[in-house]
Amino acid sequence: MNILCVIPSRIGSTRLARKPLLPILGKAMVQWTYENAAQCKLFTDVVLATDNEEIADCIRAIGGKVLMTPADIQTGSDRVAYVAEQFPNADVVVNLQGDEPFIRVEMLEQLLAPYTRGENPDMATLANPLSEEEYTDPGAVKVITDLKGNAIYFSRSPIPYFRQAMEAPVFHHMGLYAFRRDFLLKYTKLPQTMLEKVESLEQLRAIEHGYRIRVSVTQYQTLEINTPEEYERAQTFARTFSS
């Protein structure tokens, strides 16, 4: 199986300026992401997709593969699809955001497990256990699944509603995706949907159009880095991650 990993990265960030190039223990965030992805033996190719020469030069300096993309591309998925069009031999395409410096090989393997088992879903994603604090936090995206592990819904709101105290399969969604290449090229051309716009969650487009998203659950944690406070925590997290 030919699996392409695309790492979309852009310099603009409203909450954390020049985020991909910020150093974590002396190494740029996007370099952490690229080097960790490159360790996954399931990948045939790992490609950085960016419209910024500084980010591109950072990855070229370590011998990484870079593909420059147009500046007017609207979303990370569109940027990934732009690259995937140029890799016609790819069977599966992974969208790994450039601000995921603490991604582990094991997590990538878990994401890809439905494909390596031969199940071949339209797309797949990863989730981990949801904490009590995250349940009411709109910054933490929740996902619930059916009995086969396919996503029923993603939301920034608390889901499901617990009418009585009991455990329910609700997880913290991680913004990591894998697609069959043919579906990715179709997905980015689908019209935007109402729930996607309301929740500001692009993956809802696939569900609203009737496609399935397989959710794999991991026990591993990463650290989302969107604010100066999270960036400071990343320095400590990195020491644990590297040990």
N, C-alpha and C positions, 0 to 999 in steps of 0.2 A: 504494500500500500504506500502511495506517495502522499506524504503529509507536509504541507507548507505552513510554516508559522510566520505570520506577518505582525510586526510590531508598529502600529501607527503612533506617531509622536509629533506634536506641534508645540511651538514655543509659547503661544498665547495661553494664559490662564488667568481668570478673573480674580481668583482668591490667592494664588501663589505664583508670583512672577517668575518667569523663566524656569518653571518647575523641572522639566526633563534634565536640565544641566546643573541643577543644584547638587552639591557634593554630599554624599553620605559616607562618612569615614574616608573622605578624600577622593571618592570616585563618583562620577556623575550618576544620577538616578537612572537614566536611560541605559547607561553602560551596565549597571547591575542587572537590569531586566534582560538585556541582550545576552550577557554572559550566562545567566542562569538558564535561559531558554536554549542556548546552544549546547548545554549539557544533556538535553533530552535526546536520547538515541532514536526515538520514534520519528523525529523530524528529518525529512529529506533536505529541506532548506529552511533557513531562518533569515528573514529579510526585514530590515528597518524601512518603514515608509514615512517619509517626511517631506515638507516643503521648505525646510529650514537648513541652510548650509552649515550652521554651527552644530546642530544636532547630527547632521550627516557626517561631518568631519570627526566628531567624537567617536562614532562607530567605525568609520573607515580607519581611524588611528589604531584600533585593536584588530584590524583585519576582517571586520564584519562586512556583510553584504548590505548595500543601501540602494533603494530605488526612490528617486525624486518624484513627487506627485504634485499635481496642480494645487495652487494655493486656494482655489475657490471650492475645493471639495468640502462638503458640509459636515459629514460625520465620520467617525472612526470606521464604521462598517463600510461606508462608501470608499474610503481610502484603501481598506483591505481588499475590497472587490476590484478596485483599479489595478492593484498588484496581481490579484488572482487571475485576471484576464490575460496576463502575460506569462502565466504558468499553466498552460493547457493540460499538462500531464498530471497536475495535482488532483488527487481524489478527495482529500479533506483539507480544509483551510482553517487554521486557528487564528483568532483575533486576540492578541495579547497586548493590552494597553502598555504604553511606554512608561507609565507611572506605577508599575507593579514590580518594584525592585526585590521584593521578598517572595517571589513565586518560586516554588520548589518543583523539582523534576517529578516527584511523586504526585503532585497536584495535576501536572500536565498529563501524566499517565492516567490518572483517575478521570480527567475530562475526556480523554480519548478512548477510554475503556469500551464504550458502546460500539465504537468503530472497529477496534481491534478484536472484539468478540464477534464481529460480522453482522451487527444489528443495523448499521447504516442509517441512523435517524436523519431527519432533515437538518437539525442542528442540536447541539448539546451545550450544557453550561454546568457550572459548579456552584455548590452552596455548602455552607458549614453551619454548625449549631448556632441558634439565635439566643442571645442573652436576654435577661429580663429588661435591662435598660434599652437594648436595641429594639424591643418589641414596640415601644411607643416613639421611637426616634425616626422622624421622616427621612433622615439621612441614611438610614439603614434600610435597604430594599428587602422586603420579605417575599418569599415564594412558597406556595403550597402545591402539592403534587397529587396525582392520582395513584392508584395502587401499583401501577407499572413504572412509576418514577417520572411520568411526563408532567410538565408544568400545567397547572390549572389556571393560576393567576400570579402575577407579580404586583406588588403594591408598596407605596411608601407609608400607607396607613397600616395599623395593626390588623392582621388577618390571621386566622378566622376570629369571629366573635366568640368568646368563651362563655356560653350560657351557663355551663356548669364546669367545675374544676376537673380537668382531665388533660392528658397529654394529647397533642395533635401534631401532625407532621408539617410544621412550619419552620422554615430555615432562613438563614441570612444569605441572600443571593450575592455572589461574587461576579463582577463584570468581566468574566472570562468566557469566551465562546469558541465552539468548533462548528463548522458547517460542511456538509457535502458541497463541493465546489459548484455543482450545477444549481443547487438551491441558493447558495450565496448570491450568485449572479441574478437569480430571479428575485430574491428577497429585497435587494436594494432598489429594485424597480417597482415594487409593490406600492400602491398609494398609501400615504399615511392614514392612520385610523384614529377614531375619536378617543379611545382609552389611552392609546399611545401619547396623544397630545395632552390629555388631562393629567396623566401621571408623570409625563415627561420621561417615559421608559420605552425606548425604541423596540425592545424585544416583544412588547405586547402586539406589535404589528403582525408578527408571525402567527400568534395565537388567534388574533381577530380574523385573520385570513384563512384559518382552518388548518394550520400546520402545527406539528408537534415539536416541543423542545424537551429533550431528555435531560433530567437533572441528576447529576452524580453528587453524592455527599462526601465531603472530606472532613477529617478532624483537624486538619492543619489550619492555622490562622495566618493571615497576612495583615498588613497595616495600611489602611487607606491614607494617602497623603494628599490632602486638599487645602490645608490651612497651615499657617506658621507654627501653630501648636503641635499639629501632627508631624510636621517636618522635624521639630525638635525631638519628639518621641522616637522618630525613626533612627536617630543616632544611637540611642540605647538599644532599640530593637535589633539594629544591624549587628551589634556585638553578640547578641544571643543567637541570631540567625547564622553568623559566621562561625560560631564555636562548634 
